[in-house]
Amino acid sequence: MNRIHAVAAIAAATLAFAPTAGFAQTVRGYYAATPVAAPAKSSLVTRSTVWKCGEGVCLAAKANARDTIMCELVVREIGQVSAFRANGTDFDAEALAKCNAKAR
């Protein structure tokens, strides 16, 4: 085995035994939507924002839209949410109800 193959084998073995990081740790999100029912897809796009869903939450990077609009856009795709967070701040019950009114 040459040196490149040896290094590749060691790296693969190390990764195989490394603990896996949780979904929320690997996907960073400015927005976090917690769907009531699991979405059918693990990723979706609202306008030009890519959402990644896993472990009971959908995450997306900051978009060029108001936070309330982003909530309304995602619930149109995934259905009602039990929580929505933007920049670390959870929507209150009133804002969440208004957002969920836009769900299909």
N, C-alpha and C positions, 0 to 999 in steps of 0.2 A: 504494500500500500504506500503510495507516495505521500508527501507531506500535506498536500492540499486535501486529499481524501481523509487523512488522519484528523486534520483540524475540523473538517466538516462532520465527521463521525462524532467527535467529542462535543461539538456544538449541538448536534441533534440529540445526543444523549442527555446533555444538560437541559435542553428545552423540554424533553420528554418527562423529566422528573421535577421540573420547576413547578411551583404551585401556580394555578391559573388565577388570574385577577378577575374579579367580578365585572359584569357588564358595565356598571356605573363607573367603575374605576378606569376602564379602558376607553370609554366614549365620554368625551367631555361635552357638557351641554349648558348653554345659557338658559335654554328652556327645558323643562321636564314636565311631561304630561303622563299622568297615571290613568290608563284606560280602565273603565269598569269591566269590560270584556277584552280578552286578549285579541290584539289585532291579527288579521289574517296574514299580513306580511311583516317581515322583520325590518324592512326599510320602505320609506315612502317619501314623496316630494310634494311640498305645498308651495306653489309658485316656484321660487328658486331655492327653497330651503330643504335640505335633506334631513330627514328624521331617521334615527336608528332605534329600533324597539327590541327590548329583551329584558328578561327578569322583571316583568311587570311595569316597565316604564319606557317611555319614548323620549329620546333626547335629541336636541338640535342646537346648532351654533346660533349666535346672535344674527338676526336678520334685520333688514332695513324696513321694519314695520313696527307699529305699536304692539305692545305685549298682548293687549286684548284681541287684536286682529290675528296674531299668531295662534292664540288659543282657539279662536273661532275656526281658523283654517285647519288646524289639526283635528278638531272634533268632527269636522265634515268628513274626514278620512277614516278616523278610528272609532268614531262614536263617542258617547259621553265619557267624561273623565271624572274621577273622584278627587283629583288634585291637579293643580297646574302651578308651576313655579317659574318665575322669570327673574334672572339675575339674583337668585338666592331668596327671593321673596315669594311666599305662597299667596295665591289669590284668596280673598276672603269669600265667605259663603255667597254673598250677593254677586260678586264678579264671576264666580264659578257657575252660578245658576244662569247668568246672562250668557256666558260662553256656551254652556251645555244646550241652551235653547237653539243654537245653530247646528247641533248634531243632526245627522240624517236619521 
